[in-house]
């Protein structure tokens, strides 16, 4: 998993969060992660676990596959 995947996932999380009109703090609380963790995901500093992605998908009301570019599946 290269930097492009981290960048894509991060941008999808940030976009979905803004569309849902949620702050990083609100998302962090709902997915039981720190604000720093959410920020690091959005800035492509870290790659979230599958568990975290699943929680993000639920909170942001989007399918899990939306976090991945189409060419990866």
C-alpha positions as CSV (number, residue, x, y, z in Angstrom):
1,X,0.0,0.0,0.0
2,X,1.7,3.1,-1.3
3,X,1.4,6.7,-0.5
4,X,-1.2,7.2,-3.2
5,X,-3.6,4.9,-1.3
6,X,-3.0,6.8,2.0
7,X,-3.6,10.0,0.1
8,X,-6.8,8.7,-1.5
9,X,-8.3,7.3,1.7
10,X,-7.4,10.5,3.6
11,X,-9.0,12.7,1.0
12,X,-12.2,10.5,1.0
13,X,-12.5,10.6,4.8
14,X,-12.0,14.4,4.9
15,X,-14.5,15.0,2.0
16,X,-17.1,12.7,3.6
17,X,-16.6,14.3,7.0
18,X,-17.1,17.8,5.6
19,X,-20.2,16.7,3.6
20,X,-21.6,15.3,6.8
21,X,-20.9,18.6,8.5
22,X,-18.9,16.9,11.3
23,X,-15.8,18.1,13.0
24,X,-12.7,15.9,13.4
25,X,-13.6,15.9,17.1
26,X,-17.1,14.6,16.5
27,X,-15.9,11.8,14.2
28,X,-13.1,10.8,16.6
29,X,-15.5,10.5,19.4
30,X,-17.9,8.4,17.4
31,X,-15.3,6.0,16.0
32,X,-13.5,5.8,19.4
33,X,-10.2,7.2,18.1
34,X,-8.3,10.3,18.9
35,X,-8.6,13.6,17.1
36,X,-4.9,13.2,16.2
37,X,-5.6,9.8,14.6
38,X,-8.4,11.3,12.4
39,X,-6.2,14.2,11.5
40,X,-3.3,11.9,10.6
41,X,-5.7,9.8,8.4
42,X,-7.0,12.8,6.6
43,X,-3.5,14.2,6.0
44,X,-2.2,10.8,4.8
45,X,0.2,10.5,7.6
46,X,-1.2,7.2,8.7
47,X,-3.2,4.4,7.1
48,X,-6.3,3.4,9.2
49,X,-7.0,-0.2,10.2
50,X,-9.8,-2.0,8.6
51,X,-11.7,-1.7,11.9
52,X,-11.3,2.1,11.9
53,X,-12.3,2.3,8.2
54,X,-15.4,0.2,9.0
55,X,-16.3,2.5,11.8
56,X,-15.7,5.6,9.7
57,X,-17.9,4.2,6.9
58,X,-20.7,3.7,9.4
59,X,-20.4,7.2,11.0
60,X,-20.0,8.9,7.6
61,X,-22.9,6.8,6.1
62,X,-20.9,5.6,3.1
63,X,-20.0,2.2,1.7
64,X,-16.6,0.9,2.8
65,X,-15.5,0.5,-0.8
66,X,-15.8,4.3,-1.2
67,X,-12.5,4.7,0.6
68,X,-10.6,2.8,-2.2
69,X,-10.0,3.9,-5.8
70,X,-11.9,1.8,-8.3
71,X,-8.8,0.3,-9.8
72,X,-8.0,-1.5,-6.6
73,X,-11.0,-3.9,-6.7
